[in-house]
Each structure stands twice: as structure tokens, then as C-alpha cells.
Amino acid sequence: KNTLQRGQSQSPSPMTKRQGGD
């Protein structure tokens, strides 16, 4: 959940969040 919240804040798209998080 932490990563999801972080990605959401940075990137609204889950795909981008996944790439950025990685």
C-alpha cells in the first residue's frame, strides 16, 4: 500500500507508477 500511495502521488497512472517505482 505504501508503494501504491507513493506512486499515485507521483504518477496518476498505475503503469507509470510501476515503471517509476522500479
Secondary structure by P-SEA (a helix, b strand, c coil): caaaaaaaaacccaaaaaaaac
